[in-house]
């Protein structure tokens, strides 16, 4: 495939003149429901039930606000966190794990290094609970 100057692959988040596309300000991670439940239990002492992505979004907002992970300057770098869900089947149709995709929508001036640092800190938190 021959490249043209000034045009980058849009899958890399860039288009003509190297301007970022809208989705370039987003990063996604996946988190098992059990890790979200354990994090809330650790922070608040309550065991929640996650039945859908709305429950997960509330839990994530609670985790972000109460964990101390995101001090004020990091919190100002976010526009929103979108949550979607899917089921991962282990062996049978009744043996599955609920997985949540967390899509962090950042302000446009946040560098890639800052995004990675913030996401890594959150993943480290989930891995420790």
N, C-alpha and C positions, 0 to 999 in steps of 0.2 A: 504494500500500500504506500502510495506516495503522499507525503505530507505537504501542506501548503503553508508558507510563512504567515504567521498571525492567526492561524486556525489550529487549535489543539483539539484533541479528542474530547467530546462533551462528557464522556464517562469519567474523565478526570476532574470534572467540575468546572471546566473552562470552555469558553466559546470564543468567537472572533475578538481580537484585541486582548485576549487573556482576561476578560471580565468574568467574574465568578457567576455561575448560574445560581438560581434560588436554592437548589438543594445542596450546594457546596457548603452552606452554613449549617449543615446538619450532620450529626454522627449518631449511629445506632449501636446499641449493645443488646444482648439478650441475657435475661436473668430468669432462672427458674423460680416458680412461685414459692417454693420452700425457703429460698434465700431471702425473699422479701418478707415472708412471715416471720422468719427467725430474726431479721433485723428489727422489725417492729416490736417483737417480744423483748429483744435486748434493750431497746430504747424506751419503751413505754410499759413493759411488763404485762402486756395483753397479747393473747393469741387471736389473730384475726383470721377470717376466711376470705380467700380471694376467689370469687365466682366468675368475675369478668374483668375486662380491661378498666372499667370505671373504678372498681375496688382497688385494682393495682395502681391506678393513677393517684388515688387518694393516699394510698400507702407510700408511694414514692415521694409525694409532696411532704408527707409527715417525716419520712426519713431524711429528706434534704433539709428540712427546716429544723429538725431536732438533733441531728447527728453532729453538727458542728463541722461537717465536711466542707461546706461551702460558706466561707465567711463572706461578708458583704461584697467585697470586690469580685469574687467569683460569681455570686448570685446575680450581679448586675450584667454578666456576660450572656445570660440566658434570656431568650424570649419565652420559651415554653418547653415542656416535655410532653411528647405525644406517646401514648401507650397503645399497642396492639397486642393481640395474643394469638397463640396457636397451640395445638396439642402435639406432643412428641410421643409417639407410640413405641413403647419398649419392646413388648413381645406379642401382645394381643390387643384387641380393640378396647378392652376394659383396663388394661395396664398402661397408663399414660402419665406424662408429666405436663403440666401447664407451663408454657414458656411465654414470657412477656418480652416484647421488643420495646425498648425505650429509645425514642428518637429525640435527642437533645437538639433544640433549635437555638443556635447561637446568634448573637448580634453580629453584624457584618464585619466589624473591625477586629474580631477575635482571631488571632493567628492559629495556624494549624498546631503549633507546639502547645499553645494554651489549651486548645480543645483536647488534645491527647492527654495532657497532664490532668485535666479535670476528670476525664473519663477513666483514666487509670486509677486515680484516687478513689473513685466510686467503685470500680471493680475490685480493688484491693479491700475496700470495706466489706463488700458482699462476700468475698472469699474468706474473710476472717470470722464471720458470724456463723 
